[in-house]
Amino acid sequence: MPSGDKKWLNTLILFGNLEDQDLGWFERVGTVAQVKAGTRVISAGQEGRALIIILDGKIEVTTSQERSLATLLPGEILGEISLVEQRATIANCTALTDCWLLSVPFVDIKQRLADEAAFAARFYHAIATILGARLRNMVQTPITEGTDIFQDGTEFEGELDFAMMDKTGVAGARFDRLRKKYVPE
């Protein structure tokens, strides 16, 4: 699991909301590939084809004008907006480092969502939680000196709610198991 960066907490969302059988299904229908630093993984304006899970490495998300929006870390996903909206991609995603990626085709995900209501509920809850966490991180105001954090309800960046805290152990173990299976030491 990534360390030294508060953002690693976001990597737990997908793995905490899905079940082992769901992640096993991702492995069966998905493909794992290594991409070199500098590789454009997703281009803005193109048709999205797969949900991508970062197993290792860092991906930079930029606008079509190359303005940096975010850096995604192992355990985070790409392509979720195009999957949900069924529209063209809205950002560029470029490998900042050599990366190992698990790509799960949209066509397979859509079929499973249609066939299995329980999976659909878990999956859409995970996606909603991921998008909510990203939005919250974008709009959070920094804590300033003199703020009484116990009185005004201020949240720290990367803070987990109690429900997610309960899932962190199993989520971390699931991700580590997947990562160790495909990423050479």
Wavefront OBJ file of the C-alpha trace (Angstrom):
o trace
v 0.000 0.000 0.000
v 1.356 3.459 -0.799
v 2.836 5.266 2.159
v 3.948 8.778 2.963
v 1.029 10.354 1.132
v -2.358 11.075 2.712
v -4.021 10.484 -0.635
v -3.514 6.714 -0.359
v -6.729 6.640 1.671
v -8.641 7.168 -1.589
v -7.201 3.906 -2.892
v -9.214 1.985 -0.321
v -12.623 3.082 -1.592
v -13.061 0.616 -4.460
v -11.518 -2.287 -2.569
v -13.537 -1.552 0.576
v -16.902 -1.426 -1.180
v -16.589 -4.462 -3.438
v -16.365 -8.095 -2.377
v -13.629 -10.648 -3.051
v -15.785 -12.295 -5.736
v -16.125 -8.937 -7.533
v -12.379 -8.387 -7.572
v -11.843 -11.973 -8.743
v -14.234 -11.271 -11.610
v -12.246 -8.102 -12.505
v -9.124 -10.272 -12.710
v -10.809 -12.898 -14.904
v -12.229 -10.472 -17.485
v -9.542 -7.792 -17.270
v -6.026 -7.622 -18.629
v -2.890 -6.504 -16.845
v -0.294 -4.492 -18.729
v 2.832 -2.528 -17.949
v 3.076 0.949 -19.481
v 6.182 3.102 -19.579
v 6.466 6.590 -18.095
v 5.181 9.172 -20.563
v 2.580 6.851 -22.109
v -0.835 8.441 -22.712
v -3.245 5.957 -21.162
v -6.440 7.929 -21.897
v -6.871 10.838 -24.328
v -9.550 13.488 -23.792
v -12.395 13.322 -26.294
v -11.938 9.638 -27.129
v -14.427 6.861 -26.524
v -13.798 5.225 -23.156
v -13.349 1.470 -23.402
v -12.233 0.225 -19.993
v -12.171 0.890 -16.291
v -8.504 0.986 -15.322
v -7.180 0.154 -11.854
v -3.665 1.405 -11.091
v -1.747 -1.501 -9.553
v 1.584 0.325 -9.425
v 2.905 3.726 -10.493
v 1.498 7.231 -10.816
v -0.849 8.688 -13.434
v -1.275 12.415 -14.048
v -4.745 13.626 -15.023
v -4.757 16.784 -17.178
v -7.238 18.851 -19.162
v -7.135 18.815 -22.951
v -4.975 21.966 -22.581
v -2.543 19.940 -20.380
v -3.430 21.724 -17.111
v -2.750 19.312 -14.248
v -5.846 18.240 -12.315
v -4.623 15.362 -10.159
v -2.056 12.654 -9.647
v -3.560 9.208 -9.156
v -1.824 6.503 -7.151
v -1.966 2.705 -6.862
v -5.469 1.474 -6.082
v -7.187 4.410 -7.763
v -9.201 4.116 -10.958
v -9.468 5.785 -14.359
v -12.359 5.803 -16.817
v -15.192 5.731 -14.300
v -16.812 8.947 -15.554
v -17.035 7.681 -19.142
v -18.460 4.387 -17.904
v -21.202 6.068 -15.885
v -22.032 8.819 -18.389
v -21.451 6.737 -21.540
v -19.778 9.725 -23.164
v -16.308 10.551 -24.452
v -13.450 10.890 -21.988
v -13.019 14.323 -20.410
v -9.343 14.285 -19.450
v -5.927 13.059 -20.499
v -4.267 10.460 -18.292
v -0.514 10.031 -18.685
v 1.852 7.703 -16.832
v 4.267 9.746 -14.718
v 6.213 6.595 -13.849
v 6.300 3.080 -15.233
v 2.903 1.633 -14.275
v 1.109 -1.674 -13.975
v -2.579 -1.343 -14.900
v -5.573 -3.693 -14.746
v -8.063 -2.806 -17.518
v -11.623 -4.137 -17.335
v -13.647 -3.618 -20.548
v -16.761 -1.452 -20.216
v -18.782 -3.972 -22.221
v -18.145 -6.663 -19.596
v -18.839 -4.332 -16.668
v -22.106 -3.131 -18.235
v -23.249 -6.710 -18.787
v -22.519 -7.679 -15.179
v -24.234 -4.513 -13.911
v -27.339 -5.508 -15.898
v -27.213 -9.152 -14.766
v -26.394 -8.785 -11.060
v -28.269 -6.214 -8.982
v -26.139 -6.812 -5.866
v -22.922 -6.189 -7.814
v -24.485 -3.090 -9.396
v -25.359 -1.699 -5.959
v -21.834 -2.288 -4.611
v -20.155 -0.973 -7.755
v -22.229 2.199 -8.088
v -21.817 2.892 -4.364
v -18.040 2.615 -4.789
v -18.058 4.929 -7.827
v -20.262 7.492 -6.047
v -17.973 7.404 -3.011
v -14.857 7.834 -5.180
v -16.342 10.793 -7.062
v -17.544 12.329 -3.791
v -14.083 12.003 -2.235
v -12.468 13.616 -5.281
v -14.916 16.521 -5.190
v -14.466 16.963 -1.443
v -10.662 17.044 -1.843
v -10.962 19.669 -4.596
v -13.109 22.093 -2.593
v -11.773 21.625 0.930
v -10.347 24.765 2.413
v -6.995 24.487 4.150
v -6.968 24.646 7.907
v -5.594 27.965 9.033
v -3.811 28.852 12.235
v -6.239 29.730 14.997
v -9.038 27.500 13.707
v -10.689 25.499 16.454
v -11.064 22.209 14.623
v -13.159 20.738 17.415
v -15.788 23.478 17.253
v -16.360 24.227 13.573
v -16.594 20.718 12.089
v -13.522 21.187 9.894
v -12.417 18.013 8.143
v -8.830 17.159 7.371
v -7.765 16.220 3.845
v -8.118 12.483 3.380
v -10.243 12.055 6.509
v -12.296 8.841 6.495
v -15.833 8.440 7.756
v -16.547 5.685 10.285
v -18.042 3.318 7.692
v -14.892 3.496 5.566
v -12.639 3.104 8.611
v -14.286 -0.264 9.259
v -13.342 -1.405 5.755
v -9.712 -0.230 5.614
v -8.118 -3.470 6.787
v -9.924 -5.709 4.326
v -9.559 -3.135 1.526
v -5.812 -2.883 2.055
v -5.437 -6.667 2.130
v -7.469 -7.047 -1.084
v -5.398 -4.461 -2.915
v -2.084 -5.870 -1.651
v -3.112 -9.378 -2.769
v -4.007 -8.123 -6.263
v -0.874 -6.000 -6.555
v 1.490 -8.771 -5.426
v -0.047 -11.146 -7.953
v 0.838 -8.949 -10.937
v 3.555 -6.458 -9.990
v 7.087 -7.880 -9.811
v 9.058 -6.996 -6.688
l 1 2 3 4 5 6 7 8 9 10 11 12 13 14 15 16 17 18 19 20 21 22 23 24 25 26 27 28 29 30 31 32 33 34 35 36 37 38 39 40 41 42 43 44 45 46 47 48 49 50 51 52 53 54 55 56 57 58 59 60 61 62 63 64 65 66 67 68 69 70 71 72 73 74 75 76 77 78 79 80 81 82 83 84 85 86 87 88 89 90 91 92 93 94 95 96 97 98 99 100 101 102 103 104 105 106 107 108 109 110 111 112 113 114 115 116 117 118 119 120 121 122 123 124 125 126 127 128 129 130 131 132 133 134 135 136 137 138 139 140 141 142 143 144 145 146 147 148 149 150 151 152 153 154 155 156 157 158 159 160 161 162 163 164 165 166 167 168 169 170 171 172 173 174 175 176 177 178 179 180 181 182 183 184 185
